[in-house]
Amino acid sequence: MDVDHPICRGADGQEAQVFFRRYAPPPEIRSFVESLWTFEAGAGGKALTDYILPDLATEIICRMDGQVFMRGPRLHLEEITIAPKARYMGARLRPGVAPELFKLAARDACGSRLALEDMGCLVAASSQGDFTRSLVDLFRRRGLTGNRIARRAVDIISRPRGRISVDAVATALGCSTRHLHREMIADLGMGPKTVARIARLRRAITLLDAGHETLAATAADAGYADQAHMTREFSLLRMPSPARWRQWRESDFINTSQA
């Protein structure tokens, strides 16, 4: 199960049947879009609670009722309510792409939910194909640059699981730490230490979902100093404890279909 697989609960707190599929984006937008996806809540007639993880990326989401919106990067775990039998399709943008694409201040994008049709960026699509074509057209019109410092910094920080120092990142990119921080705030709405914290968390979640390691081994492999450090950072990001998260995902896997 991948780190962005939905974890949903019904109104009674029990696991809910949902169907999630992930698709590769067309080659012409792959530098900016990590994946395309579809989500459908199973029949049941009850609202669901979805848990949105801390995330560096932005999602473009098209609802079947005609609303298109952007969900910005998340610095904490959040709960949202999903209507019964809801259907969505979406695109997961790479970190730092959304502010340039939508002409937004990165700080305004963090934690936000903005209607894109009101901004004249996208209109609701009736099919996955229409949605993908509208995305490709939007990126073509915007003419984004792919080689920005903040995006390269995210890649460097993520590779060693958030263990690299800010000085080392700046050196790798050939800039000062001050310039690096300024560029990351401008493009991501957060500095390198916050990016590293989220990178560690997401690596830890991947390992917890695999379920093959002890919590102490998971902490070491994810880039934490020790298990207590991992538990503290989970708490700072308003996450359940690592042990509780593993229990959630193991039960959720049984109740969710995905490609």
Protein Blocks (a to p, Z undefined) as FASTA:
>chain_A
ZZklccdddfkopacddddddddddfklmmmmmbdcddddddehiacdddddddfbdcdd
ddfkopacdddddfbdcdddddehiacddddddehklmmmnopafklmgopacdfklnom
accdfbfklmmmmmmmmmmmnopafkbfklmmmmmmmmnnopacfklmmmmnopafklmm
mmmmmmnopafklmmmmmmmmmmmmmmmnopacfklmmmmnopablmlmmmmmmmnopac
fklmmmmmmmmmmmpccZZ
